[in-house]
Amino acid sequence: MPFQESFDIIAFRSRQHAFYFSQVLRDHGISSQIMSTPKEILLGCGLSVRFSPHVRSRVLRIYKQINSPITGCYHIIRTGNETRFSRIPI
C-alpha cells in the first residue's frame, strides 16, 4: 500500500506574509511549516504555510483576523506519486 498523507496549505502572495502568518500560528500554539507551493497551484510568491487539517477552523479564524493577501487555501492528499488538490473556501 502506498504512503498517504493529507494536509492543508495557505498559499501567499508575498514571502513576508507567509513567514509572518507562520509565526502568528506558532504564537497561537499551532504547528505549521513554510513550504514551497506545489507546482500544480504555483501562484503568488511560491511559498505556502502547511498545517494539519485538524486545526483548519482555528487557522482560518486566525487568518480572517490577520487578512494577509493570499492566492488560496487548499487541502492536499498525496498517495504515492499522485497528488490531489481541492480548494477550501474562505
C-alpha positions as semicolon CSV with decimal commas, in nm:
position;residue;x (nm);y (nm);z (nm)
1;M;0,000;0,000;0,000
2;P;0,150;0,339;-0,097
3;F;0,224;0,603;0,161
4;Q;-0,056;0,858;0,205
5;E;-0,052;1,198;0,370
6;S;-0,301;1,482;0,383
7;F;-0,252;1,839;0,487
8;D;-0,380;2,191;0,424
9;I;-0,191;2,492;0,293
10;I;-0,247;2,861;0,252
11;A;-0,057;2,999;-0,049
12;F;0,060;3,358;-0,003
13;R;0,125;3,643;-0,245
14;S;0,443;3,752;-0,064
15;R;0,718;3,573;0,124
16;Q;0,693;3,825;0,406
17;H;0,324;3,745;0,464
18;A;0,392;3,370;0,460
19;F;0,664;3,398;0,728
20;Y;0,454;3,639;0,934
21;F;0,147;3,415;0,928
22;S;0,353;3,110;1,021
23;Q;0,484;3,300;1,323
24;V;0,131;3,409;1,420
25;L;0,020;3,044;1,413
26;R;0,314;2,941;1,634
27;D;0,223;3,223;1,875
28;H;-0,125;3,065;1,896
29;G;0,025;2,720;1,964
30;I;-0,048;2,581;1,618
31;S;0,224;2,382;1,448
32;S;0,296;2,490;1,090
33;Q;0,568;2,477;0,827
34;I;0,677;2,703;0,546
35;M;0,692;2,504;0,224
36;S;0,720;2,561;-0,148
37;T;0,378;2,593;-0,304
38;P;0,312;2,277;-0,510
39;K;0,371;2,334;-0,880
40;E;0,011;2,246;-0,965
41;I;-0,110;2,555;-0,780
42;L;0,204;2,766;-0,803
43;L;0,075;3,118;-0,769
44;G;0,199;3,420;-0,582
45;C;0,543;3,416;-0,420
46;G;0,586;3,038;-0,429
47;L;0,562;2,989;-0,052
48;S;0,280;2,839;0,149
49;V;0,211;2,767;0,513
50;R;0,134;2,400;0,576
51;F;-0,079;2,286;0,869
52;S;-0,290;1,992;0,983
53;P;-0,650;1,964;0,859
54;H;-0,747;1,904;1,222
55;V;-0,677;2,270;1,307
56;R;-0,824;2,418;0,987
57;S;-1,109;2,601;1,157
58;R;-0,869;2,767;1,405
59;V;-0,624;2,860;1,129
60;L;-0,897;3,012;0,912
61;R;-1,034;3,207;1,208
62;I;-0,686;3,349;1,273
63;Y;-0,639;3,421;0,902
64;K;-0,962;3,622;0,892
65;Q;-0,828;3,841;1,175
66;I;-0,491;3,894;1,000
67;N;-0,628;3,907;0,644
68;S;-0,292;3,884;0,464
69;P;-0,305;3,869;0,083
70;I;-0,324;3,506;-0,027
71;T;-0,376;3,319;-0,353
72;G;-0,586;3,048;-0,191
73;C;-0,631;2,777;0,068
74;Y;-0,609;2,409;-0,034
75;H;-0,649;2,059;0,104
76;I;-0,387;1,823;-0,039
77;I;-0,381;1,444;-0,041
78;R;-0,066;1,269;-0,158
79;T;-0,082;0,895;-0,227
80;G;0,238;0,754;-0,370
81;N;0,316;0,965;-0,678
82;E;-0,038;1,102;-0,708
83;T;-0,134;1,438;-0,560
84;R;-0,493;1,563;-0,538
85;F;-0,593;1,920;-0,455
86;S;-0,919;2,074;-0,350
87;R;-0,973;2,442;-0,285
88;I;-1,100;2,536;0,059
89;P;-1,346;2,827;0,052
90;I;-1,259;3,107;0,290
